[in-house]
Amino acid sequence: MSIDSLRRSATATVSGLPQGFWWLWLSTLVNRTGAFVLTFLSLYLTVELGHSAWFAGLVVALHGLGGIAGSPLGGTLTDRWGRRPTMVTMHLAAAACAAALAVVTSAWAIATVVLLMGVAMQAVRPSINATIADMVPAHDVRRAYALNYWALNLGFAIASIGGGAAIFLGYRTLFVVDAVATTLCALIVFLRLPETRPEAKLDTRGEPVVEDKVSMLTVLRDAPFRTLVLLNLFVCLVFTAPWIGLPLTMADQGLSPSAYGAVIAVNGIVIVGFQLLVNKLTDKRSPVVLLSLSSLLFAVGTGATALAGSPVAFAATVVVWTIGEMIHVPTNAAATARLAPEHARGRYQGVMGMSWAVAGFVAPIGAGAIVGGPGPNVLWAVTFAIGCLAAVGYSLRLRKALADDTAGGGGERVGASEIPEASEIPEAAGIPETAGIPETAGIPETVGIPETVGIPEAAGIPEAAAETPETAVAAPGGTDAPAAGKSAVSA
């Protein structure tokens, strides 16, 4: 591929998106560029404060535990309060926690602050993902999530390099820088990003249309989405395993910590260097195919770790599952946005974010127990099996639910949000009652369309609405990587 073709490909990848998206993209980059707390927290606790490695692991797990609570909280606030105020509030809360870590020294205080930081950092993810789904055209949603994920990893790489170079200033200084960067991120959102929460629709009398109430329990009753969340949890567990199991496996083979540092750095290098190219190659592909493919790449990449015996071989396995990561995160976020009703995008993204948070809490404990017990080879065999199971699940259980999403994020399920206002239906249509509206079209009685008024094909309701399965009705129902490694905007 020539330089000109690469330039054209990159231009096509970043063109055509609204200005608001790029302010959100910039806020993500700024936020992650100063993300020093999680990167250096374990070193700070053990080297600077003299706590045990067990305590350091517990504190990191508490961050994931906070995320389990923060994700549904952020999703609910996103839908009820708004995307912009949720982002600003949670960014400022995370900044306050980072600043507090530069001051507190007692074990209980540190554990409490890290737990609250996990709540705040995870609570902001649903609002980011919902904002992208609100402002970006449906056919560009997956591309937008991929670009935002690229910004996250670019900032993560800068933070890792900058933090290593600035470590001589002291860990507390890094935490203060983290707080400043997160505050700047909040300012960018407050000053430049508009509120994108959809306005209430009006009926023929100008009264707000009563949307079906969506609670977290309602979201969990959405069968296709529940399946998507469960399969994503499987993938998240596989993705998290290398961040705990890989350094232990390499150490078991007599390799130094510096060798692990070089190997795991391949993950960030590949994402920063090739995310745009991967997005171009996967554009317009079936989301089910992409999710199945990414699961297989996770399975093969982590499973092959059991066969590696040198830094080069370990690096090769990282490349394989990193490609799976680049495909999976934006595709999963776009699939979530596609399955969510317009007025409940925050809650759906919040429930999806819980799967990342649960993996961030469970996987470090499970991986450590397996490596310390049966051994690392068992861990990699388990991740291979789980990845393959997820691939089969995507192919068999979600093919119908995501079948019409050929653009990687296009088209929501038919529901109240897709029905034209009564004012848009020509009075002269004169279609008799016998024309009938299919029950599966998901049109609630509260829309206010008189029984004697038919809806002609020209009214803009796609023929596919009549074929929508009952499970796809919107009424019953972005990237985030776990805290052990990176934190995705979720995607």
C-alpha positions in Angstrom: 0.0 0.0 0.0 1.5 3.4 -1.1 1.8 6.5 1.1 -0.9 8.2 -1.0 -3.4 5.4 -0.5 -2.7 5.4 3.2 -3.2 9.1 3.3 -6.5 8.8 1.4 -7.6 6.0 3.7 -6.8 8.0 6.8 -8.7 11.0 5.4 -11.7 8.9 4.6 -11.7 7.5 8.2 -11.7 10.9 9.9 -13.9 12.9 7.5 -17.6 13.6 7.6 -18.1 13.5 11.4 -19.8 16.5 13.2 -17.7 19.1 15.0 -19.1 18.1 18.4 -17.6 14.7 18.0 -14.2 16.1 17.7 -14.5 18.1 20.9 -15.5 14.9 22.6 -12.6 13.2 21.0 -10.2 15.9 22.2 -11.6 15.6 25.8 -10.9 11.9 25.7 -7.4 12.4 24.5 -6.7 15.1 27.2 -8.2 12.9 29.9 -6.2 9.8 29.0 -3.0 11.8 28.5 -3.0 12.6 32.2 -4.2 9.2 33.4 -1.4 8.4 35.8 -3.3 7.0 38.8 -4.1 3.5 37.7 -0.9 3.2 35.7 1.3 3.8 38.8 -1.0 3.1 41.7 0.4 -0.3 42.5 4.0 1.0 42.5 3.0 4.0 44.6 1.3 1.7 47.2 4.2 -0.8 47.4 7.4 1.3 46.8 6.4 4.7 48.2 4.1 3.8 51.0 5.4 0.3 51.8 2.1 -1.6 51.6 2.1 -5.3 50.6 1.5 -6.5 47.1 -1.7 -8.1 48.4 -3.0 -4.8 49.5 -2.1 -3.2 46.2 -4.1 -5.9 44.3 -7.0 -5.4 46.6 -7.1 -1.6 46.0 -7.0 -2.1 42.2 -9.9 -4.6 42.5 -11.8 -2.0 44.5 -11.5 0.3 41.5 -13.2 -2.3 39.4 -15.8 -2.9 42.1 -16.6 0.8 42.1 -17.1 0.6 38.3 -19.8 -2.1 38.8 -21.8 0.5 40.7 -20.8 3.5 38.7 -21.8 2.1 35.3 -25.6 1.8 35.9 -25.5 5.0 37.9 -24.0 6.9 35.0 -26.5 5.3 32.6 -29.5 6.4 34.6 -28.1 9.9 35.1 -27.3 10.1 31.4 -31.0 9.5 30.4 -32.6 11.5 33.2 -30.2 14.3 33.8 -28.5 14.7 30.5 -25.3 13.6 28.8 -23.3 16.9 29.3 -24.0 17.4 33.0 -23.3 13.7 33.8 -19.9 14.0 32.0 -18.9 17.2 33.7 -19.9 16.1 37.1 -18.2 12.7 36.9 -15.0 14.1 35.4 -14.8 16.6 38.2 -15.5 13.9 40.8 -12.7 11.7 39.3 -10.3 14.8 39.4 -11.1 15.3 43.0 -10.3 11.7 43.8 -7.0 11.9 41.9 -6.1 15.0 43.9 -7.1 13.4 47.1 -4.7 10.5 46.5 -1.8 13.0 46.5 -2.7 13.9 50.1 -4.1 10.8 51.9 -1.8 8.2 53.2 -3.8 5.8 55.4 -4.8 2.5 54.0 -8.5 2.9 54.6 -8.5 6.4 53.1 -6.7 5.3 50.0 -9.0 2.3 49.5 -12.1 4.6 49.9 -10.8 7.2 47.4 -9.9 4.5 44.8 -13.4 2.9 45.2 -15.0 6.3 44.6 -12.7 7.0 41.7 -13.9 3.7 40.1 -17.5 4.9 40.5 -16.8 8.3 38.9 -14.6 7.0 36.0 -17.1 4.3 35.0 -20.1 6.5 35.4 -18.9 8.8 32.7 -18.7 6.1 30.1 -22.4 5.7 29.3 -22.8 9.4 28.7 -19.8 9.5 26.3 -21.1 6.5 24.3 -24.7 7.8 24.3 -23.4 11.2 23.1 -21.6 9.6 20.1 -24.8 7.6 19.2 -26.8 10.9 19.5 -24.7 13.1 17.3 -23.2 10.8 14.7 -25.2 9.5 11.7 -26.1 5.8 12.2 -23.9 4.5 9.4 -20.9 6.2 10.9 -21.4 5.2 14.6 -18.9 2.3 14.6 -16.3 4.5 12.9 -16.8 7.2 15.5 -16.4 4.7 18.4 -13.2 3.4 16.8 -11.8 6.9 16.5 -12.6 7.7 20.1 -11.0 4.4 21.2 -8.0 5.4 19.2 -7.8 8.7 21.1 -8.1 6.8 24.4 -5.1 4.5 23.5 -3.1 7.4 22.1 -3.5 9.2 25.4 -2.8 6.1 27.4 0.5 5.6 25.5 1.5 9.2 26.1 0.6 8.9 29.8 2.7 5.7 30.1 5.7 7.4 28.5 5.3 10.7 30.2 4.7 9.1 33.6 7.9 7.0 33.3 9.9 10.1 32.4 8.4 12.2 35.1 8.5 9.6 37.9 11.5 11.4 39.4 9.1 14.2 40.4 7.3 11.9 42.7 4.0 9.9 42.5 2.0 12.6 44.2 3.0 15.1 41.5 1.7 12.6 38.8 -1.6 12.3 40.6 -1.9 16.1 40.7 -1.3 16.2 37.0 -3.9 13.6 36.5 -6.4 15.8 38.4 -5.5 18.8 36.3 -5.9 16.9 33.0 -9.3 15.5 34.1 -10.5 19.0 35.1 -9.4 20.3 31.7 -11.4 17.5 30.1 -14.5 18.6 32.1 -14.0 22.2 30.9 -13.8 21.1 27.3 -17.1 19.3 27.7 -18.7 22.2 29.5 -17.6 24.9 27.2 -17.7 23.2 23.8 -19.9 20.1 23.8 -23.7 20.7 23.4 -26.3 18.6 25.1 -27.5 15.8 22.8 -30.2 14.1 24.8 -33.2 13.6 22.4 -36.1 15.9 23.0 -39.5 14.5 23.7 -41.6 13.8 20.7 -45.0 15.5 20.2 -48.3 14.1 19.1 -50.8 15.7 16.8 -52.1 18.0 19.6 -48.6 19.2 20.4 -48.5 17.1 23.6 -45.4 15.1 24.5 -45.6 11.4 23.5 -45.4 9.2 26.5 -42.3 7.0 26.0 -42.3 3.5 27.5 -40.5 3.7 30.8 -37.2 1.9 30.8 -35.5 0.8 34.0 -32.4 -1.3 34.5 -34.7 -4.3 35.0 -36.4 -3.5 31.7 -33.0 -3.4 30.0 -32.0 -6.8 31.4 -35.3 -8.3 30.1 -34.3 -7.3 26.5 -33.3 -10.8 25.3 -31.0 -9.9 22.4 -29.2 -7.2 24.4 -28.9 -9.4 27.4 -27.2 -12.0 25.2 -24.9 -9.3 23.8 -23.9 -8.2 27.4 -23.2 -11.8 28.5 -21.1 -12.6 25.5 -19.2 -9.3 26.0 -18.5 -10.3 29.6 -16.9 -13.6 28.2 -14.7 -11.5 25.9 -13.8 -9.1 28.6 -12.7 -11.9 30.9 -10.4 -13.2 28.1 -9.1 -9.7 27.4 -8.3 -9.0 31.0 -6.4 -12.2 31.6 -3.1 -11.2 29.8 -2.8 -8.1 32.0 -2.5 -10.3 35.1 -1.4 -13.7 33.7 1.1 -12.6 31.1 3.7 -11.0 33.5 3.3 -14.0 35.8 3.8 -16.5 32.9 6.9 -14.6 31.7 8.3 -14.5 35.2 7.7 -18.2 35.6 9.9 -18.7 32.5 12.7 -16.6 34.0 12.1 -13.5 31.9 12.7 -10.1 33.5 10.0 -7.4 34.2 11.6 -5.2 31.6 10.9 -7.9 29.0 7.2 -7.9 30.0 7.2 -4.1 29.7 8.5 -4.3 26.2 6.0 -7.1 25.2 2.9 -5.4 26.6 3.9 -2.1 25.0 3.2 -3.8 21.7 -0.5 -3.5 22.5 -0.5 0.3 22.6 1.9 0.6 19.6 -0.3 -1.6 17.4 -3.5 0.2 18.4 -2.1 3.7 17.9 -0.4 2.7 14.6 -3.1 0.6 13.0 -6.5 1.3 14.5 -7.5 3.6 11.6 -6.4 1.0 9.0 -8.3 -1.8 10.8 -11.4 0.4 11.0 -11.1 1.0 7.2 -10.8 -2.7 6.5 -13.8 -3.6 8.7 -16.0 -0.8 7.6 -19.5 -1.9 6.4 -18.9 -5.5 7.5 -21.5 -7.5 9.4 -21.2 -6.8 13.1 -21.9 -10.5 13.9 -19.0 -11.5 11.7 -16.8 -8.9 13.3 -17.7 -9.9 16.9 -17.2 -13.6 16.1 -13.9 -12.9 14.5 -12.6 -10.7 17.3 -13.6 -13.4 19.8 -11.6 -16.0 17.9 -8.6 -13.6 17.7 -8.8 -13.2 21.5 -9.0 -17.0 21.9 -6.1 -17.8 19.6 -3.9 -14.9 20.9 -4.3 -15.7 24.6 -4.3 -19.5 24.0 -1.1 -19.4 22.1 0.6 -17.7 25.1 1.0 -21.2 26.6 3.2 -22.1 23.6 5.4 -19.0 23.7 8.9 -19.2 25.1 10.6 -16.0 24.1 9.8 -12.3 24.2 9.3 -12.3 20.5 6.8 -15.1 20.7 5.0 -13.5 23.6 4.9 -10.2 21.6 3.3 -12.1 18.6 0.5 -13.3 20.8 -0.1 -9.8 22.0 -0.4 -8.6 18.4 -3.1 -11.3 17.7 -5.4 -10.4 20.6 -4.8 -6.7 20.1 -6.2 -6.9 16.6 -9.2 -8.6 18.2 -9.4 -5.7 20.7 -9.4 -3.1 17.9 -12.2 -4.9 16.1 -14.3 -5.8 19.1 -14.5 -2.6 21.2 -16.0 -0.2 18.6 -18.2 -3.0 17.1 -19.7 -3.9 20.5 -20.3 -0.2 21.3 -22.1 0.3 18.0 -24.2 -2.8 18.5 -25.2 -1.6 21.9 -26.2 1.8 20.5 -28.2 0.0 17.8 -30.2 -2.2 20.1 -31.0 0.7 22.5 -34.1 2.8 22.2 -33.3 6.4 21.6 -34.6 7.6 25.0 -32.7 4.8 26.9 -29.3 4.8 25.4 -27.6 5.8 28.6 -29.1 2.9 30.5 -28.2 0.4 27.8 -24.6 1.7 27.7 -24.5 1.6 31.5 -25.5 -2.1 31.6 -23.0 -2.9 28.9 -20.3 -1.0 30.9 -21.1 -3.3 33.9 -19.8 -6.2 31.9 -16.4 -4.5 31.6 -16.4 -3.5 35.3 -17.3 -7.0 36.4 -14.5 -8.5 34.3 -12.1 -5.9 35.8 -13.0 -7.1 39.3 -13.3 -10.9 38.7 -10.6 -11.6 36.2 -7.6 -10.4 38.3 -8.7 -12.6 41.2 -9.5 -15.6 39.0 -6.3 -15.3 36.8 -4.1 -15.0 39.8 -5.7 -18.0 41.5 -5.3 -20.2 38.4 -1.7 -19.2 37.8 -0.9 -19.8 41.5 -2.8 -23.1 41.5 -3.0 -25.3 38.4 -0.6 -23.1 36.5 -0.4 -20.6 33.7 -1.1 -23.1 30.9 -4.5 -23.9 32.4 -5.3 -20.2 32.4 -4.5 -19.9 28.7 -6.5 -23.0 27.9 -9.5 -21.6 29.8 -9.3 -18.2 27.9 -9.1 -20.1 24.6 -12.2 -22.1 25.4 -14.1 -19.0 26.6 -13.1 -17.0 23.5 -14.3 -19.8 21.2 -17.6 -20.1 23.1 -18.2 -16.4 22.7 -17.6 -16.6 18.9 -20.1 -19.4 18.6 -22.6 -17.5 20.8 -22.4 -14.4 18.5 -22.9 -16.4 15.4 -25.9 -18.5 16.7 -27.6 -16.1 19.1 -27.3 -12.6 17.6 -27.3 -13.1 13.8 -31.0 -12.3 13.6 -31.0 -9.4 16.1 -28.1 -7.6 14.2 -28.9 -8.8 10.7 -30.0 -5.5 9.3 -27.0 -3.6 10.8 -24.9 -4.0 7.7 -23.2 -0.6 8.1 -21.8 -1.4 11.6 -24.1 0.8 13.5 -27.0 1.7 11.3 -30.6 1.6 12.0 -32.2 1.1 15.4 -34.9 -1.4 16.2 -38.4 -0.3 15.3 -40.1 1.5 18.1 -41.9 4.7 19.1 -38.9 6.8 18.1 -39.1 5.7 14.5 -42.8 6.6 14.0 -43.4 9.9 12.1 -45.4 12.5 13.9 -49.0 12.7 13.1 -48.5 16.0 11.5 -46.4 14.3 8.8 -49.1 11.9 7.8 -51.1 13.3 4.8 -54.8 13.8 5.7 -55.7 12.8 2.2 -54.1 9.5 2.6 -57.6 8.0 3.1 -56.3 4.5 3.7 -59.1 2.4 5.2 -58.8 0.7 8.6 -58.4 -2.6 6.8 -54.9 -1.5 5.6 -53.8 -2.5 9.1 -50.6 -1.7 11.0 -48.7 -4.9 11.8 -48.6 -5.6 15.5 -44.8 -6.3 15.3 -44.2 -2.8 14.1 -44.0 -1.8 17.7 -46.3 1.2 17.5 -47.7 2.1 20.9 -51.3 3.2 21.4 -50.1 6.5 22.9 -48.7 7.8 19.5 -52.1 9.2 18.9 -52.8 8.0 15.3 -56.6 7.7 14.7 -57.8 4.3 13.9 -59.3 5.5 10.6 -56.0 6.9 9.4 -53.7 4.5 7.6 -50.1 5.0 7.0 -49.1 5.0 3.3 -45.8 3.6 2.2 -44.7 7.1 1.4 -44.9 8.1 5.0 -41.4 6.9 5.3 -41.9 3.7 7.4 -39.6 1.1 5.9 -41.0 -2.2 4.8 -38.6 -3.9 7.2 -40.7 -2.7 10.0 -43.4 -5.2 9.2 -40.8 -8.0 9.4 -39.3 -6.9 12.7 -39.4 -9.8 15.2 -41.2 -9.3 18.5 -37.9 -9.4 20.4 -36.6 -6.4 18.4 -39.3 -4.0 19.7 -37.6 -1.2 21.4 -40.0 -0.9 24.3 -38.8 -4.0 26.3 -35.3 -3.0 25.7 -19.3 4.8 22.2 -14.8 2.2 25.2 -14.7 -0.1 28.5 -11.6 -2.2 29.1 -11.1 -3.4 32.7 -9.2 -1.5 35.3 -6.5 -4.1 35.3 -5.3 -2.8 31.9 -6.9 0.1 30.2 -10.3 1.7 30.4 -12.3 1.6 27.2 -14.9 4.0 26.0 -17.4 1.6 25.1 -16.5 1.6 23.5 
